[in-house]
Amino acid sequence: MIQSELLGRTFWISPDGDFCSCPTFRDGTPDSDNIDYLEMWEGDDLTIEEFREIIKIYQRLMYRKEEALGGWGLPDWAYQNNVPL
């Protein structure tokens, strides 16, 4: 998972390959009660800087996943409701 200070969100790739995010609490933990999928962000007004940030995050997560480096998914402890993605 990767946290973006610019967007105030945590991003990861789900086991099914979906690009997901949720808000990040001030203490740095992900708010897993408010998970959404980036494909649902249609029509959101992003600045160029925010869009570039999202693309960079996606590239980094996919690299980690493809190279089996870990750190691309949301840790099990972050699932407050124990609902798998």
N, C-alpha and C positions, 0 to 999 in steps of 0.2 A: 504494500500500500504506500501511497505517496500523499503527503499533506501539502496543500497549496495555501500559503499565507495570503497570496493575492486574492484567491477565490473563497477562502475560509472554509474549504471543503477537503475531505479525504477521498482519494480515488483508488480504485483497484479493478482487477479483472476477476469476474466470478468464475467458478469452476466450469460453468457453461460457456464461458468466453464473452460474456457481456461486460461492457465498460460501465462501471457503477460508481456512484459517489454518495456521500452524505455530508451534512454539516459537521464541522469539527468543533468540539467544545473548547472553551478557553484553556482547559488543562491539557489539551492535545489529544484527547480520546475521541474516537468517531461516534457520532450520534446515530447508532445503527437502527434506531426506531424510525428514522426518516431517510431510508435508502431510496435512491432513484436511479434511473438508467439514463445515460447521456443521450440515447436515441430519442428520449422524450423531451429534450431541450429545444425542440423545434420552435422557432419564433422568438427565442430568448435573445435579447439585445446584448451581445458581448462586444467588448472593445477588441481591437486588434491584439492588444497585449494579453487579454484574457483568453482569446482564441489560440494564440501562440502557446500560451501556458498549457492549455488543455492538450494540444497536439504533442508538445514535448513530454508531458506526463504519460500520454498513451504510448508514445514510442518507447519510453523508458520501461514502462510496465510490460509491454510486449517483448522487449529484449530480455528482461529478467525471466519471463515465462518461457520463452523459446530456448534460452540457454540454461534452463533449470537452475537458476541462481536463487530462487526463492524471493520473497518480498513483493510478489505481484498480487497476492490475494489478501483478503481481510482476515486477520487472525481469528481463531475460534473464540477467544475471550471477548471479542468485540460484539459478538451476537448476543445482545441483551435478552432477546426473546427466544433464543435457540432455534431460529427459523433459518434453514439453509437457503442459500440463493440458488 
